[in-house]
Amino acid sequence: MSTVEKRKLIIFIAVAFGITAIMAVFMAIGLKAEKDLTAFVNAQMTYPACGVIMGMLLFDRKKKKLPIVGFIAFLATSAIMVVIAIISAFADQEMIDMPTGAVSNWNLYSQYVLLAGSTIAYLAFWICGREKRKNTGLCRTHVVLSLVLVLLFLVLFHARSYIAWIVGSLSRGNGMGDISLLNAQVFNLMNWANAALVMINFPFTCIAFLGEEYGWRYYLQPIMQKKYGLRLGVVLVGAVWGIWHTAADFMFYSTTSGPQLLVAQLATCISLSIFFGYVYMKIGNIWTIAIMHFINNNFVVLFTGGDVNVLQNQILAWSDMPMVIIRSLIFAVFILAPIYNGKKGQDNNTDPDNKEKEELENVG
């Protein structure tokens, strides 16, 4: 790793983890004051990509063309969301009843900023030209295969719910249990109609999901795989990703089951990292991974009743850990995929400077 690459890595770590740690202090203040902390989680999703973007702007701008407008829109959006989150820890809040559940005014402000910033950044990345997208790993390659893999993710996403249901029921001594309740959610046509509508929102919230995946998959995965090998590298990325959620696990996703949530987060992030890593190595399309992340976060809400607050204040017991681990295996099994048999450091689609082999499929 060259001196420049080391400096870029330091910037990435400082932004992705340093800002997260600083914001955890303000989260703790907000938690003590019984404030809604959703604005903090919204902002945190942008930090990994911001670390990558800042490194590019500092060290790559003179060497190659970059989508400056899109990058500035990304950084500005993240900065404003950070300010809103900090203010939310101290200012009075108002809970507003929405069709999808009660949300705080500061959460809404954060969402409005995310919507505006995502729209500007998405358009900027779309019209900036193929050379700039190629230089920064933002090309939309392998479109048909991407659609197939997104459908595969949807199937596995729901299969994971069935595994969790069955394992949970068996552990309680109820046999297979009454799976009709789960079927009613999964095969509800209204849920799928709402899911189709939700998908339309991706360009308007893309900064959040690209914010994580641009950091973990586009940037960190190739570095870790080159150093530790394709399989161990992608597992370590998942572990780093899981640890990065620690503050949210103890103060947002749960306030009573933090250690359990952290273990569950690690299992989930490692298994998803394996699957996302598999997909990214095959197609090199970071937008596809961001869409999968978007589906994972939003469909959990849609197919569990539609309450946006379902992910907050979870209660998880240590006895639930076997179920969490078993359900994660549906994605973790992709570690056995032949694509992971390659040698570390070899050229593959995760290399940011790799020439696009499928330019004819590039619709961006």
Secondary structure, 3 states (H helix, E strand, C coil): CCHHHHHHHHHHHHHHHHHHHHHHHHHHHHHHCCCCCHHHHHHHCCHHHHHHHHHHHHHCCCCCCCCHHHHHHHHHHHHHHHHHHHHHCCCCCCEEEECCEEEEHHHHHHHHHHHHHHHHHHHHHHHCCHHHHHHCCCCCCCHHHHHHHHHHHHHHHHHHHHHHHHHHHHHCCCCCCCCHHHHHHHCCHHHHHHHHHHHHCHHHHHHHHHHHHHHHHHHHHHHHHHHHCHHHHHHHHHHHHHHHCHHHHHHCCCCCCHHHHHHHHHHHHHHHHHHHHHHHHHHCCHHHHHHHHHHHHHHHHHCCCCCCCCCCCCCCCHHHHHHHHHHHHHHHHHHHCHHHHCCCCCCCCCCCCCCCCCHHHCCC
